[in-house]
Protein backbone atom coordinates (compact mmCIF):
# COMPACT_ATOMS: atom_id res chain seq x y z
CA UNK A 1 0.00 0.00 0.00
CA UNK A 2 1.43 3.36 -1.00
CA UNK A 3 1.10 6.60 1.00
CA UNK A 4 -0.92 8.00 -1.94
CA UNK A 5 -3.42 5.13 -1.74
CA UNK A 6 -3.71 5.51 2.04
CA UNK A 7 -4.58 9.22 1.60
CA UNK A 8 -7.21 8.37 -1.02
CA UNK A 9 -8.84 5.85 1.36
CA UNK A 10 -8.65 8.35 4.23
CA UNK A 11 -10.61 10.95 2.27
CA UNK A 12 -13.02 8.45 0.76
CA UNK A 13 -13.90 7.19 4.24
CA UNK A 14 -14.97 10.73 5.19
CA UNK A 15 -17.81 10.84 2.63
CA UNK A 16 -21.03 10.36 4.62
CA UNK A 17 -23.79 7.92 3.75
CA UNK A 18 -26.20 9.47 1.26
CA UNK A 19 -23.55 11.81 -0.18
CA UNK A 20 -21.07 11.48 -3.05
CA UNK A 21 -17.82 13.12 -4.02
CA UNK A 22 -15.70 13.06 -7.14
CA UNK A 23 -12.29 11.71 -8.03
CA UNK A 24 -11.34 15.34 -8.71
CA UNK A 25 -12.57 16.49 -5.28
CA UNK A 26 -10.48 13.84 -3.53
CA UNK A 27 -7.44 14.83 -5.61
CA UNK A 28 -8.00 18.51 -4.73
CA UNK A 29 -8.19 17.64 -1.02
CA UNK A 30 -4.86 15.85 -1.46
CA UNK A 31 -3.40 18.91 -3.24
CA UNK A 32 -2.80 17.05 -6.50
CA UNK A 33 -4.31 16.86 -9.98
CA UNK A 34 -3.94 13.09 -10.17
CA UNK A 35 -7.66 12.38 -10.61
CA UNK A 36 -7.08 9.21 -12.58
CA UNK A 37 -4.65 7.91 -9.95
CA UNK A 38 -7.41 8.43 -7.35
CA UNK A 39 -9.67 6.22 -9.47
CA UNK A 40 -6.96 3.60 -9.82
CA UNK A 41 -6.43 3.54 -6.05
CA UNK A 42 -10.16 3.18 -5.43
CA UNK A 43 -10.35 0.34 -7.96
CA UNK A 44 -7.90 -1.56 -5.72
CA UNK A 45 -9.64 -0.59 -2.45
CA UNK A 46 -8.93 -3.44 0.00
CA UNK A 47 -11.10 -1.85 2.70
CA UNK A 48 -14.48 -1.89 0.93
CA UNK A 49 -17.16 -1.39 2.14
CA UNK A 50 -15.61 0.31 5.19
CA UNK A 51 -13.99 2.73 2.73
CA UNK A 52 -17.08 3.48 0.60
CA UNK A 53 -15.61 3.90 -2.89
CA UNK A 54 -19.10 3.53 -4.39
CA UNK A 55 -19.66 7.13 -3.21
CA UNK A 56 -17.02 8.49 -5.60
CA UNK A 57 -18.25 9.61 -9.03
CA UNK A 58 -17.10 11.76 -11.94
CA UNK A 59 -16.98 15.52 -11.40
CA UNK A 60 -19.82 16.05 -13.92
CA UNK A 61 -22.17 13.88 -11.84
CA UNK A 62 -21.90 10.78 -14.01
CA UNK A 63 -21.25 7.53 -12.19
CA UNK A 64 -17.78 6.61 -13.39
CA UNK A 65 -16.59 3.05 -12.93
CA UNK A 66 -16.75 0.51 -10.15
CA UNK A 67 -14.61 -2.57 -9.54
CA UNK A 68 -17.61 -4.87 -8.93
CA UNK A 69 -19.71 -3.43 -11.74
CA UNK A 70 -21.82 -0.35 -12.33
CA UNK A 71 -25.08 -2.14 -11.45
CA UNK A 72 -23.69 -2.84 -7.99
CA UNK A 73 -22.60 0.80 -7.57
CA UNK A 74 -26.08 2.01 -8.55
CA UNK A 75 -27.73 -0.39 -6.11
CA UNK A 76 -25.46 0.72 -3.25
CA UNK A 77 -26.14 4.41 -3.94
CA UNK A 78 -29.89 3.85 -4.22
CA UNK A 79 -29.80 1.94 -0.92
CA UNK A 80 -28.39 5.16 0.59
CA UNK A 81 -31.25 7.15 -0.98
CA UNK A 82 -29.06 8.87 -3.58
CA UNK A 83 -31.22 9.60 -6.62
CA UNK A 84 -29.74 8.91 -10.04
CA UNK A 85 -31.45 10.57 -13.00
CA UNK A 86 -30.40 9.84 -16.57
CA UNK A 87 -27.13 8.33 -15.33
CA UNK A 88 -26.19 11.35 -13.23
CA UNK A 89 -26.34 12.42 -9.61
CA UNK A 90 -27.60 15.88 -8.68
CA UNK A 91 -25.07 18.25 -7.11
CA UNK A 92 -27.20 18.47 -3.95
CA UNK A 93 -25.67 15.11 -2.98
CA UNK A 94 -22.07 16.33 -3.39
CA UNK A 95 -19.80 16.37 -0.35
CA UNK A 96 -16.94 18.88 -0.24
CA UNK A 97 -13.79 18.21 1.78
CA UNK A 98 -13.39 21.79 2.98
CA UNK A 99 -15.88 20.64 5.63
CA UNK A 100 -13.31 18.37 7.31
CA UNK A 101 -9.76 18.51 8.58
CA UNK A 102 -7.13 17.58 6.04
CA UNK A 103 -4.80 14.59 6.17
C-alpha positions as CSV (number, residue, x, y, z in Angstrom):
1,X,0.0,0.0,0.0
2,X,1.4,3.4,-1.0
3,X,1.1,6.6,1.0
4,X,-0.9,8.0,-1.9
5,X,-3.4,5.1,-1.7
6,X,-3.7,5.5,2.0
7,X,-4.6,9.2,1.6
8,X,-7.2,8.4,-1.0
9,X,-8.8,5.9,1.4
10,X,-8.7,8.3,4.2
11,X,-10.6,11.0,2.3
12,X,-13.0,8.5,0.8
13,X,-13.9,7.2,4.2
14,X,-15.0,10.7,5.2
15,X,-17.8,10.8,2.6
16,X,-21.0,10.4,4.6
17,X,-23.8,7.9,3.7
18,X,-26.2,9.5,1.3
19,X,-23.6,11.8,-0.2
20,X,-21.1,11.5,-3.0
21,X,-17.8,13.1,-4.0
22,X,-15.7,13.1,-7.1
23,X,-12.3,11.7,-8.0
24,X,-11.3,15.3,-8.7
25,X,-12.6,16.5,-5.3
26,X,-10.5,13.8,-3.5
27,X,-7.4,14.8,-5.6
28,X,-8.0,18.5,-4.7
29,X,-8.2,17.6,-1.0
30,X,-4.9,15.9,-1.5
31,X,-3.4,18.9,-3.2
32,X,-2.8,17.0,-6.5
33,X,-4.3,16.9,-10.0
34,X,-3.9,13.1,-10.2
35,X,-7.7,12.4,-10.6
36,X,-7.1,9.2,-12.6
37,X,-4.7,7.9,-9.9
38,X,-7.4,8.4,-7.4
39,X,-9.7,6.2,-9.5
40,X,-7.0,3.6,-9.8
41,X,-6.4,3.5,-6.1
42,X,-10.2,3.2,-5.4
43,X,-10.3,0.3,-8.0
44,X,-7.9,-1.6,-5.7
45,X,-9.6,-0.6,-2.5
46,X,-8.9,-3.4,0.0
47,X,-11.1,-1.9,2.7
48,X,-14.5,-1.9,0.9
49,X,-17.2,-1.4,2.1
50,X,-15.6,0.3,5.2
51,X,-14.0,2.7,2.7
52,X,-17.1,3.5,0.6
53,X,-15.6,3.9,-2.9
54,X,-19.1,3.5,-4.4
55,X,-19.7,7.1,-3.2
56,X,-17.0,8.5,-5.6
57,X,-18.2,9.6,-9.0
58,X,-17.1,11.8,-11.9
59,X,-17.0,15.5,-11.4
60,X,-19.8,16.1,-13.9
61,X,-22.2,13.9,-11.8
62,X,-21.9,10.8,-14.0
63,X,-21.2,7.5,-12.2
64,X,-17.8,6.6,-13.4
65,X,-16.6,3.1,-12.9
66,X,-16.8,0.5,-10.2
67,X,-14.6,-2.6,-9.5
68,X,-17.6,-4.9,-8.9
69,X,-19.7,-3.4,-11.7
70,X,-21.8,-0.3,-12.3
71,X,-25.1,-2.1,-11.4
72,X,-23.7,-2.8,-8.0
73,X,-22.6,0.8,-7.6
74,X,-26.1,2.0,-8.6
75,X,-27.7,-0.4,-6.1
76,X,-25.5,0.7,-3.2
77,X,-26.1,4.4,-3.9
78,X,-29.9,3.8,-4.2
79,X,-29.8,1.9,-0.9
80,X,-28.4,5.2,0.6
81,X,-31.3,7.2,-1.0
82,X,-29.1,8.9,-3.6
83,X,-31.2,9.6,-6.6
84,X,-29.7,8.9,-10.0
85,X,-31.5,10.6,-13.0
86,X,-30.4,9.8,-16.6
87,X,-27.1,8.3,-15.3
88,X,-26.2,11.4,-13.2
89,X,-26.3,12.4,-9.6
90,X,-27.6,15.9,-8.7
91,X,-25.1,18.2,-7.1
92,X,-27.2,18.5,-4.0
93,X,-25.7,15.1,-3.0
94,X,-22.1,16.3,-3.4
95,X,-19.8,16.4,-0.4
96,X,-16.9,18.9,-0.2
97,X,-13.8,18.2,1.8
98,X,-13.4,21.8,3.0
99,X,-15.9,20.6,5.6
100,X,-13.3,18.4,7.3
101,X,-9.8,18.5,8.6
102,X,-7.1,17.6,6.0
103,X,-4.8,14.6,6.2
